[in-house]
């Protein structure tokens, strides 16, 4: 490789640093640069996940949409994990799969390639990821090539960290905005149905979910039924009620703790596996809606692709679920207050009508009440309506 070529590669790295801070785009550009300079058959980038203390496959030269974000290595596991732990480069010119440190993934056919070069991505002296270069045939990785990739890995370490920070900031901003929307809905004068519809739409957007639904517990505490979902599928919307006993969602109600399922189509406790396959649902998290230490419902969030819900996602969803529970409770209290006020108004009208009948017809209080009640039964009208009619007639006779 000529000095001009090396200079151009470093210029490309600088261009990445000055480009938009999108993590996926950044990683793909790095893959492109490494591929072009090594003529590699395969290039992988793994990044270290601080929360789970493991390495996650985040970018690839070849299409691995299902595997990205889901192929995971513990620190020290495989050649890649060893490189991350030891912060050292490994170059194997042939039969890399026979190395005692090697770990194979059936979903990654590149694991059977001959040559393997694994370089740590460095940021502030610490490995935050690994770049793997693989060739189908034997490959002598020159000192010049290794040194250049190590230099690139060090340069892009800061770029990747800044991109990750930017992604995290955007995610938190979206979560904050979503929580504000949910909070506003709780204090609005909208009907409960509209409030819950808004919550599922906002939640689905926040967690990039295929389907989000809210299920509420019936008064007997026996069944859960769907009250809101942003799913367009009529079959999903009409999904039968779920029994609390011996169901996955029911266990969330009982324990008042979230439940996470990596693949609902394979979970025996999930009641509608066939529907999940039809709808293209894979991973799921169910979070209890808790108010006054009582679970009154569940928010379910599904993803199309396999997804590991992290603690932060679950924590934010729990906040939303509890706010939704407050909305439901507030609506119930408001309905009860309206019923109580209506009952009081009805009682006052009946008392007034009784007084009029007692005076006009020389009736006892009990007889006047029975007359109003009988008229109500005979005409299939409420006692309130009959009382209002009596009062109106009395006013007209004045």
Secondary structure as GFF3:
##gff-version 3
##sequence-region A 1 398
A	DSSP	alpha_helix	3	17	.	.	.	ID=ss1
A	DSSP	alpha_helix	23	38	.	.	.	ID=ss2
A	DSSP	beta_strand	42	49	.	.	.	ID=ss3
A	DSSP	beta_strand	54	60	.	.	.	ID=ss4
A	DSSP	beta_strand	72	74	.	.	.	ID=ss5
A	DSSP	alpha_helix	78	86	.	.	.	ID=ss6
A	DSSP	beta_strand	90	92	.	.	.	ID=ss7
A	DSSP	three_ten_helix	96	98	.	.	.	ID=ss8
A	DSSP	three_ten_helix	109	112	.	.	.	ID=ss9
A	DSSP	beta_strand	115	123	.	.	.	ID=ss10
A	DSSP	beta_strand	126	135	.	.	.	ID=ss11
A	DSSP	alpha_helix	143	186	.	.	.	ID=ss12
A	DSSP	alpha_helix	192	206	.	.	.	ID=ss13
A	DSSP	beta_strand	211	217	.	.	.	ID=ss14
A	DSSP	beta_strand	223	229	.	.	.	ID=ss15
A	DSSP	alpha_helix	234	237	.	.	.	ID=ss16
A	DSSP	beta_strand	242	243	.	.	.	ID=ss17
A	DSSP	alpha_helix	248	255	.	.	.	ID=ss18
A	DSSP	beta_strand	259	261	.	.	.	ID=ss19
A	DSSP	three_ten_helix	264	266	.	.	.	ID=ss20
A	DSSP	alpha_helix	273	279	.	.	.	ID=ss21
A	DSSP	beta_strand	283	291	.	.	.	ID=ss22
A	DSSP	beta_strand	294	303	.	.	.	ID=ss23
A	DSSP	alpha_helix	311	361	.	.	.	ID=ss24
A	DSSP	alpha_helix	365	379	.	.	.	ID=ss25
A	DSSP	alpha_helix	383	396	.	.	.	ID=ss26
###
